[in-house]
Amino acid sequence: MKLTKHLAGVVIASTCLCAPALAQTKLTMWYHGAGNEVESRILNQIISDFNTSQSDWTVTIESFPEKSYNDSVAAAALAGNL
């Protein structure tokens, strides 16, 4: 009986430790072609299809004008956030 309770405790504890690994990973995709409506619409559909096809990742898109995009990439690289 003690062994059963001990094993049950180990199983419950290990399950609790695994819970964070089950959460969706969120990914933001930077995109600088917002001026091209056709390309933007296609890309948004691809991302929507991808998000619907699985549950491990959630991709969102963040659009930038090209100049702002280049500045944002450079700033992220300098900050170590790329």
PDB file of N, CA, C and O in Angstrom:
ATOM      1  N   MET A   1       0.817  -1.197   0.000  1.00  0.00           N
ATOM      2  CA  MET A   1       0.000   0.000   0.000  1.00  0.00           C
ATOM      3  C   MET A   1       0.861   1.261   0.000  1.00  0.00           C
ATOM      4  O   MET A   1       0.579   2.217  -0.723  1.00  0.00           O
ATOM      5  N   LYS A   2       1.930   1.252   0.834  1.00  0.00           N
ATOM      6  CA  LYS A   2       2.810   2.416   0.865  1.00  0.00           C
ATOM      7  C   LYS A   2       3.475   2.617  -0.488  1.00  0.00           C
ATOM      8  O   LYS A   2       3.629   3.748  -0.950  1.00  0.00           O
ATOM      9  N   LEU A   3       3.873   1.504  -1.129  1.00  0.00           N
ATOM     10  CA  LEU A   3       4.515   1.596  -2.436  1.00  0.00           C
ATOM     11  C   LEU A   3       3.551   2.192  -3.458  1.00  0.00           C
ATOM     12  O   LEU A   3       3.951   3.014  -4.284  1.00  0.00           O
ATOM     13  N   THR A   4       2.293   1.786  -3.408  1.00  0.00           N
ATOM     14  CA  THR A   4       1.295   2.304  -4.337  1.00  0.00           C
ATOM     15  C   THR A   4       1.103   3.805  -4.149  1.00  0.00           C
ATOM     16  O   THR A   4       1.040   4.551  -5.126  1.00  0.00           O
ATOM     17  N   LYS A   5       1.011   4.246  -2.907  1.00  0.00           N
ATOM     18  CA  LYS A   5       0.859   5.679  -2.637  1.00  0.00           C
ATOM     19  C   LYS A   5       2.095   6.447  -3.089  1.00  0.00           C
ATOM     20  O   LYS A   5       1.995   7.548  -3.631  1.00  0.00           O
ATOM     21  N   HIS A   6       3.264   5.847  -2.856  1.00  0.00           N
ATOM     22  CA  HIS A   6       4.511   6.500  -3.261  1.00  0.00           C
ATOM     23  C   HIS A   6       4.567   6.636  -4.782  1.00  0.00           C
ATOM     24  O   HIS A   6       4.902   7.700  -5.303  1.00  0.00           O
ATOM     25  N   LEU A   7       4.237   5.556  -5.491  1.00  0.00           N
ATOM     26  CA  LEU A   7       4.242   5.597  -6.958  1.00  0.00           C
ATOM     27  C   LEU A   7       3.206   6.592  -7.485  1.00  0.00           C
ATOM     28  O   LEU A   7       3.463   7.310  -8.451  1.00  0.00           O
ATOM     29  N   ALA A   8       2.044   6.629  -6.852  1.00  0.00           N
ATOM     30  CA  ALA A   8       1.018   7.589  -7.272  1.00  0.00           C
ATOM     31  C   ALA A   8       1.522   9.018  -7.098  1.00  0.00           C
ATOM     32  O   ALA A   8       1.285   9.873  -7.952  1.00  0.00           O
ATOM     33  N   GLY A   9       2.217   9.276  -5.993  1.00  0.00           N
ATOM     34  CA  GLY A   9       2.785  10.604  -5.766  1.00  0.00           C
ATOM     35  C   GLY A   9       3.820  10.969  -6.808  1.00  0.00           C
ATOM     36  O   GLY A   9       3.865  12.106  -7.277  1.00  0.00           O
ATOM     37  N   VAL A  10       4.657   9.999  -7.174  1.00  0.00           N
ATOM     38  CA  VAL A  10       5.680  10.238  -8.196  1.00  0.00           C
ATOM     39  C   VAL A  10       5.023  10.534  -9.541  1.00  0.00           C
ATOM     40  O   VAL A  10       5.443  11.452 -10.246  1.00  0.00           O
ATOM     41  N   VAL A  11       4.001   9.767  -9.898  1.00  0.00           N
ATOM     42  CA  VAL A  11       3.308   9.978 -11.171  1.00  0.00           C
ATOM     43  C   VAL A  11       2.652  11.360 -11.204  1.00  0.00           C
ATOM     44  O   VAL A  11       2.759  12.071 -12.203  1.00  0.00           O
ATOM     45  N   ILE A  12       1.983  11.737 -10.136  1.00  0.00           N
ATOM     46  CA  ILE A  12       1.327  13.053 -10.081  1.00  0.00           C
ATOM     47  C   ILE A  12       2.361  14.172 -10.160  1.00  0.00           C
ATOM     48  O   ILE A  12       2.165  15.149 -10.882  1.00  0.00           O
ATOM     49  N   ALA A  13       3.450  14.034  -9.428  1.00  0.00           N
ATOM     50  CA  ALA A  13       4.491  15.065  -9.445  1.00  0.00           C
ATOM     51  C   ALA A  13       5.115  15.187 -10.824  1.00  0.00           C
ATOM     52  O   ALA A  13       5.338  16.298 -11.304  1.00  0.00           O
ATOM     53  N   SER A  14       5.399  14.061 -11.468  1.00  0.00           N
ATOM     54  CA  SER A  14       6.025  14.132 -12.791  1.00  0.00           C
ATOM     55  C   SER A  14       5.064  14.697 -13.823  1.00  0.00           C
ATOM     56  O   SER A  14       5.490  15.379 -14.756  1.00  0.00           O
ATOM     57  N   THR A  15       3.775  14.426 -13.672  1.00  0.00           N
ATOM     58  CA  THR A  15       2.779  14.994 -14.581  1.00  0.00           C
ATOM     59  C   THR A  15       2.715  16.511 -14.428  1.00  0.00           C
ATOM     60  O   THR A  15       2.601  17.230 -15.422  1.00  0.00           O
ATOM     61  N   CYS A  16       2.787  16.996 -13.207  1.00  0.00           N
ATOM     62  CA  CYS A  16       2.772  18.442 -12.969  1.00  0.00           C
ATOM     63  C   CYS A  16       3.996  19.109 -13.578  1.00  0.00           C
ATOM     64  O   CYS A  16       3.907  20.229 -14.081  1.00  0.00           O
ATOM     65  N   LEU A  17       5.126  18.437 -13.536  1.00  0.00           N
ATOM     66  CA  LEU A  17       6.343  19.001 -14.108  1.00  0.00           C
ATOM     67  C   LEU A  17       6.290  19.028 -15.625  1.00  0.00           C
ATOM     68  O   LEU A  17       6.938  19.867 -16.252  1.00  0.00           O
ATOM     69  N   CYS A  18       5.535  18.131 -16.219  1.00  0.00           N
ATOM     70  CA  CYS A  18       5.432  18.068 -17.678  1.00  0.00           C
ATOM     71  C   CYS A  18       4.422  19.066 -18.233  1.00  0.00           C
ATOM     72  O   CYS A  18       4.460  19.367 -19.426  1.00  0.00           O
ATOM     73  N   ALA A  19       3.541  19.575 -17.423  1.00  0.00           N
ATOM     74  CA  ALA A  19       2.472  20.450 -17.899  1.00  0.00           C
ATOM     75  C   ALA A  19       2.976  21.657 -18.683  1.00  0.00           C
ATOM     76  O   ALA A  19       2.388  21.974 -19.717  1.00  0.00           O
ATOM     77  N   PRO A  20       4.047  22.359 -18.244  1.00  0.00           N
ATOM     78  CA  PRO A  20       4.503  23.496 -19.036  1.00  0.00           C
ATOM     79  C   PRO A  20       4.949  23.105 -20.445  1.00  0.00           C
ATOM     80  O   PRO A  20       4.857  23.918 -21.365  1.00  0.00           O
ATOM     81  N   ALA A  21       5.422  21.893 -20.625  1.00  0.00           N
ATOM     82  CA  ALA A  21       5.866  21.452 -21.940  1.00  0.00           C
ATOM     83  C   ALA A  21       4.689  21.256 -22.886  1.00  0.00           C
ATOM     84  O   ALA A  21       4.881  21.214 -24.101  1.00  0.00           O
ATOM     85  N   LEU A  22       3.482  21.135 -22.360  1.00  0.00           N
ATOM     86  CA  LEU A  22       2.311  20.915 -23.185  1.00  0.00           C
ATOM     87  C   LEU A  22       1.717  22.213 -23.718  1.00  0.00           C
ATOM     88  O   LEU A  22       0.840  22.177 -24.581  1.00  0.00           O
ATOM     89  N   ALA A  23       2.171  23.339 -23.229  1.00  0.00           N
ATOM     90  CA  ALA A  23       1.632  24.632 -23.656  1.00  0.00           C
ATOM     91  C   ALA A  23       2.061  24.941 -25.089  1.00  0.00           C
ATOM     92  O   ALA A  23       3.106  24.482 -25.550  1.00  0.00           O
ATOM     93  N   GLN A  24       1.246  25.720 -25.776  1.00  0.00           N
ATOM     94  CA  GLN A  24       1.590  26.137 -27.131  1.00  0.00           C
ATOM     95  C   GLN A  24       2.756  27.114 -27.101  1.00  0.00           C
ATOM     96  O   GLN A  24       2.852  27.964 -26.216  1.00  0.00           O
ATOM     97  N   THR A  25       3.631  26.977 -28.072  1.00  0.00           N
ATOM     98  CA  THR A  25       4.718  27.925 -28.246  1.00  0.00           C
ATOM     99  C   THR A  25       4.219  29.016 -29.186  1.00  0.00           C
ATOM    100  O   THR A  25       3.712  28.728 -30.270  1.00  0.00           O
ATOM    101  N   LYS A  26       4.365  30.264 -28.764  1.00  0.00           N
ATOM    102  CA  LYS A  26       3.914  31.395 -29.578  1.00  0.00           C
ATOM    103  C   LYS A  26       5.096  31.956 -30.356  1.00  0.00           C
ATOM    104  O   LYS A  26       6.172  32.183 -29.801  1.00  0.00           O
ATOM    105  N   LEU A  27       4.882  32.173 -31.629  1.00  0.00           N
ATOM    106  CA  LEU A  27       5.910  32.686 -32.516  1.00  0.00           C
ATOM    107  C   LEU A  27       5.342  33.878 -33.274  1.00  0.00           C
ATOM    108  O   LEU A  27       4.262  33.794 -33.858  1.00  0.00           O
ATOM    109  N   THR A  28       6.076  34.987 -33.262  1.00  0.00           N
ATOM    110  CA  THR A  28       5.674  36.161 -34.033  1.00  0.00           C
ATOM    111  C   THR A  28       6.571  36.254 -35.255  1.00  0.00           C
ATOM    112  O   THR A  28       7.796  36.284 -35.137  1.00  0.00           O
ATOM    113  N   MET A  29       5.958  36.300 -36.421  1.00  0.00           N
ATOM    114  CA  MET A  29       6.695  36.398 -37.681  1.00  0.00           C
ATOM    115  C   MET A  29       6.663  37.850 -38.145  1.00  0.00           C
ATOM    116  O   MET A  29       5.593  38.425 -38.345  1.00  0.00           O
ATOM    117  N   TRP A  30       7.839  38.430 -38.313  1.00  0.00           N
ATOM    118  CA  TRP A  30       7.921  39.796 -38.820  1.00  0.00           C
ATOM    119  C   TRP A  30       7.847  39.763 -40.340  1.00  0.00           C
ATOM    120  O   TRP A  30       8.484  38.932 -40.987  1.00  0.00           O
ATOM    121  N   TYR A  31       7.067  40.668 -40.894  1.00  0.00           N
ATOM    122  CA  TYR A  31       6.821  40.686 -42.337  1.00  0.00           C
ATOM    123  C   TYR A  31       6.863  42.127 -42.830  1.00  0.00           C
ATOM    124  O   TYR A  31       6.222  43.005 -42.252  1.00  0.00           O
ATOM    125  N   HIS A  32       7.615  42.368 -43.894  1.00  0.00           N
ATOM    126  CA  HIS A  32       7.752  43.747 -44.380  1.00  0.00           C
ATOM    127  C   HIS A  32       7.148  43.959 -45.760  1.00  0.00           C
ATOM    128  O   HIS A  32       7.470  44.947 -46.418  1.00  0.00           O
ATOM    129  N   GLY A  33       6.294  43.075 -46.210  1.00  0.00           N
ATOM    130  CA  GLY A  33       5.668  43.243 -47.515  1.00  0.00           C
ATOM    131  C   GLY A  33       4.214  43.660 -47.416  1.00  0.00           C
ATOM    132  O   GLY A  33       3.403  43.307 -48.273  1.00  0.00           O
ATOM    133  N   ALA A  34       3.884  44.403 -46.387  1.00  0.00           N
ATOM    134  CA  ALA A  34       2.484  44.756 -46.130  1.00  0.00           C
ATOM    135  C   ALA A  34       1.866  45.568 -47.264  1.00  0.00           C
ATOM    136  O   ALA A  34       0.642  45.613 -47.388  1.00  0.00           O
ATOM    137  N   GLY A  35       2.679  46.200 -48.080  1.00  0.00           N
ATOM    138  CA  GLY A  35       2.152  46.986 -49.190  1.00  0.00           C
ATOM    139  C   GLY A  35       1.645  46.129 -50.336  1.00  0.00           C
ATOM    140  O   GLY A  35       0.929  46.628 -51.204  1.00  0.00           O
ATOM    141  N   ASN A  36       1.997  44.855 -50.358  1.00  0.00           N
ATOM    142  CA  ASN A  36       1.564  43.936 -51.406  1.00  0.00           C
ATOM    143  C   ASN A  36       0.365  43.143 -50.876  1.00  0.00           C
ATOM    144  O   ASN A  36       0.536  42.162 -50.152  1.00  0.00           O
ATOM    145  N   GLU A  37      -0.840  43.570 -51.238  1.00  0.00           N
ATOM    146  CA  GLU A  37      -2.060  42.970 -50.682  1.00  0.00           C
ATOM    147  C   GLU A  37      -2.207  41.494 -51.023  1.00  0.00           C
ATOM    148  O   GLU A  37      -2.629  40.706 -50.178  1.00  0.00           O
ATOM    149  N   VAL A  38      -1.867  41.111 -52.247  1.00  0.00           N
ATOM    150  CA  VAL A  38      -2.011  39.708 -52.655  1.00  0.00           C
ATOM    151  C   VAL A  38      -1.064  38.829 -51.846  1.00  0.00           C
ATOM    152  O   VAL A  38      -1.469  37.798 -51.307  1.00  0.00           O
ATOM    153  N   GLU A  39       0.198  39.242 -51.764  1.00  0.00           N
ATOM    154  CA  GLU A  39       1.175  38.475 -50.994  1.00  0.00           C
ATOM    155  C   GLU A  39       0.770  38.397 -49.520  1.00  0.00           C
ATOM    156  O   GLU A  39       0.879  37.338 -48.902  1.00  0.00           O
ATOM    157  N   SER A  40       0.313  39.495 -48.970  1.00  0.00           N
ATOM    158  CA  SER A  40      -0.111  39.538 -47.573  1.00  0.00           C
ATOM    159  C   SER A  40      -1.287  38.595 -47.320  1.00  0.00           C
ATOM    160  O   SER A  40      -1.307  37.879 -46.319  1.00  0.00           O
ATOM    161  N   ARG A  41      -2.257  38.594 -48.219  1.00  0.00           N
ATOM    162  CA  ARG A  41      -3.425  37.717 -48.083  1.00  0.00           C
ATOM    163  C   ARG A  41      -3.004  36.243 -48.149  1.00  0.00           C
ATOM    164  O   ARG A  41      -3.488  35.424 -47.367  1.00  0.00           O
ATOM    165  N   ILE A  42      -2.108  35.910 -49.076  1.00  0.00           N
ATOM    166  CA  ILE A  42      -1.624  34.531 -49.206  1.00  0.00           C
ATOM    167  C   ILE A  42      -0.865  34.110 -47.952  1.00  0.00           C
ATOM    168  O   ILE A  42      -1.076  33.014 -47.434  1.00  0.00           O
ATOM    169  N   LEU A  43       0.015  34.977 -47.468  1.00  0.00           N
ATOM    170  CA  LEU A  43       0.798  34.665 -46.271  1.00  0.00           C
ATOM    171  C   LEU A  43      -0.108  34.469 -45.056  1.00  0.00           C
ATOM    172  O   LEU A  43       0.097  33.543 -44.271  1.00  0.00           O
ATOM    173  N   ASN A  44      -1.104  35.332 -44.899  1.00  0.00           N
ATOM    174  CA  ASN A  44      -2.044  35.180 -43.783  1.00  0.00           C
ATOM    175  C   ASN A  44      -2.815  33.866 -43.874  1.00  0.00           C
ATOM    176  O   ASN A  44      -3.097  33.244 -42.850  1.00  0.00           O
ATOM    177  N   GLN A  45      -3.158  33.439 -45.091  1.00  0.00           N
ATOM    178  CA  GLN A  45      -3.862  32.160 -45.258  1.00  0.00           C
ATOM    179  C   GLN A  45      -2.944  30.988 -44.908  1.00  0.00           C
ATOM    180  O   GLN A  45      -3.382  30.023 -44.283  1.00  0.00           O
ATOM    181  N   ILE A  46      -1.677  31.071 -45.309  1.00  0.00           N
ATOM    182  CA  ILE A  46      -0.712  30.018 -44.973  1.00  0.00           C
ATOM    183  C   ILE A  46      -0.568  29.898 -43.457  1.00  0.00           C
ATOM    184  O   ILE A  46      -0.564  28.793 -42.914  1.00  0.00           O
ATOM    185  N   ILE A  47      -0.449  31.032 -42.782  1.00  0.00           N
ATOM    186  CA  ILE A  47      -0.304  31.025 -41.325  1.00  0.00           C
ATOM    187  C   ILE A  47      -1.569  30.475 -40.671  1.00  0.00           C
ATOM    188  O   ILE A  47      -1.482  29.691 -39.726  1.00  0.00           O
ATOM    189  N   SER A  48      -2.721  30.868 -41.151  1.00  0.00           N
ATOM    190  CA  SER A  48      -3.983  30.359 -40.613  1.00  0.00           C
ATOM    191  C   SER A  48      -4.081  28.845 -40.794  1.00  0.00           C
ATOM    192  O   SER A  48      -4.472  28.132 -39.869  1.00  0.00           O
ATOM    193  N   ASP A  49      -3.727  28.355 -41.980  1.00  0.00           N
ATOM    194  CA  ASP A  49      -3.746  26.913 -42.243  1.00  0.00           C
ATOM    195  C   ASP A  49      -2.779  26.180 -41.320  1.00  0.00           C
ATOM    196  O   ASP A  49      -3.108  25.123 -40.782  1.00  0.00           O
ATOM    197  N   PHE A  50      -1.585  26.745 -41.137  1.00  0.00           N
ATOM    198  CA  PHE A  50      -0.592  26.129 -40.255  1.00  0.00           C
ATOM    199  C   PHE A  50      -1.111  26.063 -38.823  1.00  0.00           C
ATOM    200  O   PHE A  50      -1.034  25.015 -38.182  1.00  0.00           O
ATOM    201  N   ASN A  51      -1.642  27.180 -38.317  1.00  0.00           N
ATOM    202  CA  ASN A  51      -2.153  27.209 -36.943  1.00  0.00           C
ATOM    203  C   ASN A  51      -3.285  26.203 -36.744  1.00  0.00           C
ATOM    204  O   ASN A  51      -3.391  25.589 -35.682  1.00  0.00           O
ATOM    205  N   THR A  52      -4.122  26.033 -37.752  1.00  0.00           N
ATOM    206  CA  THR A  52      -5.234  25.091 -37.670  1.00  0.00           C
ATOM    207  C   THR A  52      -4.752  23.645 -37.740  1.00  0.00           C
ATOM    208  O   THR A  52      -5.387  22.752 -37.179  1.00  0.00           O
ATOM    209  N   SER A  53      -3.640  23.409 -38.421  1.00  0.00           N
ATOM    210  CA  SER A  53      -3.172  22.046 -38.670  1.00  0.00           C
ATOM    211  C   SER A  53      -2.510  21.374 -37.480  1.00  0.00           C
ATOM    212  O   SER A  53      -2.316  20.159 -37.500  1.00  0.00           O
ATOM    213  N   GLN A  54      -2.158  22.120 -36.450  1.00  0.00           N
ATOM    214  CA  GLN A  54      -1.443  21.541 -35.312  1.00  0.00           C
ATOM    215  C   GLN A  54      -1.709  22.380 -34.068  1.00  0.00           C
ATOM    216  O   GLN A  54      -2.286  23.465 -34.146  1.00  0.00           O
ATOM    217  N   SER A  55      -1.276  21.857 -32.908  1.00  0.00           N
ATOM    218  CA  SER A  55      -1.564  22.563 -31.659  1.00  0.00           C
ATOM    219  C   SER A  55      -0.307  22.894 -30.858  1.00  0.00           C
ATOM    220  O   SER A  55      -0.412  23.370 -29.728  1.00  0.00           O
ATOM    221  N   ASP A  56       0.874  22.656 -31.416  1.00  0.00           N
ATOM    222  CA  ASP A  56       2.116  22.931 -30.691  1.00  0.00           C
ATOM    223  C   ASP A  56       2.563  24.387 -30.810  1.00  0.00           C
ATOM    224  O   ASP A  56       3.183  24.927 -29.893  1.00  0.00           O
ATOM    225  N   TRP A  57       2.252  25.010 -31.921  1.00  0.00           N
ATOM    226  CA  TRP A  57       2.721  26.368 -32.216  1.00  0.00           C
ATOM    227  C   TRP A  57       1.534  27.259 -32.557  1.00  0.00           C
ATOM    228  O   TRP A  57       0.538  26.802 -33.116  1.00  0.00           O
ATOM    229  N   THR A  58       1.656  28.535 -32.214  1.00  0.00           N
ATOM    230  CA  THR A  58       0.718  29.556 -32.669  1.00  0.00           C
ATOM    231  C   THR A  58       1.551  30.663 -33.298  1.00  0.00           C
ATOM    232  O   THR A  58       2.356  31.309 -32.627  1.00  0.00           O
ATOM    233  N   VAL A  59       1.350  30.871 -34.586  1.00  0.00           N
ATOM    234  CA  VAL A  59       2.103  31.892 -35.312  1.00  0.00           C
ATOM    235  C   VAL A  59       1.205  33.104 -35.524  1.00  0.00           C
ATOM    236  O   VAL A  59       0.060  32.979 -35.958  1.00  0.00           O
ATOM    237  N   THR A  60       1.743  34.275 -35.212  1.00  0.00           N
ATOM    238  CA  THR A  60       1.065  35.530 -35.529  1.00  0.00           C
ATOM    239  C   THR A  60       2.001  36.333 -36.420  1.00  0.00           C
ATOM    240  O   THR A  60       3.216  36.137 -36.399  1.00  0.00           O
ATOM    241  N   ILE A  61       1.434  37.222 -37.187  1.00  0.00           N
ATOM    242  CA  ILE A  61       2.241  38.028 -38.101  1.00  0.00           C
ATOM    243  C   ILE A  61       2.215  39.479 -37.632  1.00  0.00           C
ATOM    244  O   ILE A  61       1.179  40.003 -37.224  1.00  0.00           O
ATOM    245  N   GLU A  62       3.375  40.107 -37.701  1.00  0.00           N
ATOM    246  CA  GLU A  62       3.490  41.527 -37.376  1.00  0.00           C
ATOM    247  C   GLU A  62       4.078  42.216 -38.601  1.00  0.00           C
ATOM    248  O   GLU A  62       5.214  41.947 -38.989  1.00  0.00           O
ATOM    249  N   SER A  63       3.303  43.098 -39.201  1.00  0.00           N
ATOM    250  CA  SER A  63       3.715  43.765 -40.436  1.00  0.00           C
ATOM    251  C   SER A  63       4.414  45.083 -40.152  1.00  0.00           C
ATOM    252  O   SER A  63       4.019  45.836 -39.261  1.00  0.00           O
ATOM    253  N   PHE A  64       5.451  45.346 -40.919  1.00  0.00           N
ATOM    254  CA  PHE A  64       6.231  46.578 -40.813  1.00  0.00           C
ATOM    255  C   PHE A  64       6.441  47.143 -42.215  1.00  0.00           C
ATOM    256  O   PHE A  64       6.569  46.375 -43.169  1.00  0.00           O
ATOM    257  N   PRO A  65       6.480  48.468 -42.361  1.00  0.00           N
ATOM    258  CA  PRO A  65       7.003  49.037 -43.605  1.00  0.00           C
ATOM    259  C   PRO A  65       8.479  48.636 -43.714  1.00  0.00           C
ATOM    260  O   PRO A  65       9.125  48.405 -42.691  1.00  0.00           O
ATOM    261  N   GLU A  66       9.018  48.550 -44.922  1.00  0.00           N
ATOM    262  CA  GLU A  66      10.376  48.014 -45.096  1.00  0.00           C
ATOM    263  C   GLU A  66      11.425  48.737 -44.261  1.00  0.00           C
ATOM    264  O   GLU A  66      12.247  48.080 -43.622  1.00  0.00           O
ATOM    265  N   LYS A  67      11.423  50.068 -44.244  1.00  0.00           N
ATOM    266  CA  LYS A  67      12.424  50.822 -43.467  1.00  0.00           C
ATOM    267  C   LYS A  67      12.308  50.489 -41.988  1.00  0.00           C
ATOM    268  O   LYS A  67      13.308  50.219 -41.323  1.00  0.00           O
ATOM    269  N   SER A  68      11.095  50.510 -41.483  1.00  0.00           N
ATOM    270  CA  SER A  68      10.863  50.195 -40.074  1.00  0.00           C
ATOM    271  C   SER A  68      11.268  48.750 -39.767  1.00  0.00           C
ATOM    272  O   SER A  68      11.817  48.469 -38.702  1.00  0.00           O
ATOM    273  N   TYR A  69      10.994  47.837 -40.707  1.00  0.00           N
ATOM    274  CA  TYR A  69      11.368  46.427 -40.541  1.00  0.00           C
ATOM    275  C   TYR A  69      12.879  46.296 -40.398  1.00  0.00           C
ATOM    276  O   TYR A  69      13.363  45.629 -39.483  1.00  0.00           O
ATOM    277  N   ASN A  70      13.625  46.930 -41.299  1.00  0.00           N
ATOM    278  CA  ASN A  70      15.091  46.855 -41.249  1.00  0.00           C
ATOM    279  C   ASN A  70      15.625  47.424 -39.936  1.00  0.00           C
ATOM    280  O   ASN A  70      16.534  46.849 -39.337  1.00  0.00           O
ATOM    281  N   ASP A  71      15.069  48.545 -39.488  1.00  0.00           N
ATOM    282  CA  ASP A  71      15.479  49.139 -38.211  1.00  0.00           C
ATOM    283  C   ASP A  71      15.153  48.205 -37.041  1.00  0.00           C
ATOM    284  O   ASP A  71      15.951  48.065 -36.114  1.00  0.00           O
ATOM    285  N   SER A  72      13.979  47.568 -37.088  1.00  0.00           N
ATOM    286  CA  SER A  72      13.570  46.660 -36.011  1.00  0.00           C
ATOM    287  C   SER A  72      14.464  45.428 -35.945  1.00  0.00           C
ATOM    288  O   SER A  72      14.809  44.974 -34.854  1.00  0.00           O
ATOM    289  N   VAL A  73      14.841  44.883 -37.096  1.00  0.00           N
ATOM    290  CA  VAL A  73      15.732  43.717 -37.126  1.00  0.00           C
ATOM    291  C   VAL A  73      17.095  44.091 -36.562  1.00  0.00           C
ATOM    292  O   VAL A  73      17.666  43.342 -35.770  1.00  0.00           O
ATOM    293  N   ALA A  74      17.621  45.244 -36.963  1.00  0.00           N
ATOM    294  CA  ALA A  74      18.924  45.684 -36.455  1.00  0.00           C
ATOM    295  C   ALA A  74      18.874  45.892 -34.940  1.00  0.00           C
ATOM    296  O   ALA A  74      19.796  45.484 -34.233  1.00  0.00           O
ATOM    297  N   ALA A  75      17.818  46.515 -34.438  1.00  0.00           N
ATOM    298  CA  ALA A  75      17.683  46.748 -32.994  1.00  0.00           C
ATOM    299  C   ALA A  75      17.554  45.429 -32.235  1.00  0.00           C
ATOM    300  O   ALA A  75      18.144  45.269 -31.166  1.00  0.00           O
ATOM    301  N   ALA A  76      16.789  44.490 -32.777  1.00  0.00           N
ATOM    302  CA  ALA A  76      16.632  43.185 -32.122  1.00  0.00           C
ATOM    303  C   ALA A  76      17.956  42.431 -32.095  1.00  0.00           C
ATOM    304  O   ALA A  76      18.275  41.769 -31.108  1.00  0.00           O
ATOM    305  N   ALA A  77      18.723  42.528 -33.173  1.00  0.00           N
ATOM    306  CA  ALA A  77      20.028  41.863 -33.218  1.00  0.00           C
ATOM    307  C   ALA A  77      20.974  42.456 -32.181  1.00  0.00           C
ATOM    308  O   ALA A  77      21.674  41.720 -31.485  1.00  0.00           O
ATOM    309  N   LEU A  78      21.000  43.772 -32.075  1.00  0.00           N
ATOM    310  CA  LEU A  78      21.866  44.425 -31.091  1.00  0.00           C
ATOM    311  C   LEU A  78      21.466  44.084 -29.658  1.00  0.00           C
ATOM    312  O   LEU A  78      22.317  44.001 -28.773  1.00  0.00           O
ATOM    313  N   ALA A  79      20.167  43.888 -29.435  1.00  0.00           N
ATOM    314  CA  ALA A  79      19.674  43.574 -28.088  1.00  0.00           C
ATOM    315  C   ALA A  79      19.767  42.084 -27.768  1.00  0.00           C
ATOM    316  O   ALA A  79      19.486  41.671 -26.642  1.00  0.00           O
ATOM    317  N   GLY A  80      20.163  41.273 -28.757  1.00  0.00           N
ATOM    318  CA  GLY A  80      20.242  39.831 -28.541  1.00  0.00           C
ATOM    319  C   GLY A  80      18.886  39.150 -28.534  1.00  0.00           C
ATOM    320  O   GLY A  80      18.738  38.072 -27.960  1.00  0.00           O
ATOM    321  N   ASN A  81      17.896  39.764 -29.164  1.00  0.00           N
ATOM    322  CA  ASN A  81      16.535  39.220 -29.190  1.00  0.00           C
ATOM    323  C   ASN A  81      16.134  38.683 -30.554  1.00  0.00           C
ATOM    324  O   ASN A  81      14.945  38.590 -30.856  1.00  0.00           O
ATOM    325  N   LEU A  82      17.091  38.334 -31.365  1.00  0.00           N
ATOM    326  CA  LEU A  82      16.780  37.882 -32.716  1.00  0.00           C
ATOM    327  C   LEU A  82      16.776  36.381 -32.800  1.00  0.00           C
ATOM    328  O   LEU A  82      16.532  35.823 -33.870  1.00  0.00           O
TER     329      LEU A  82
END
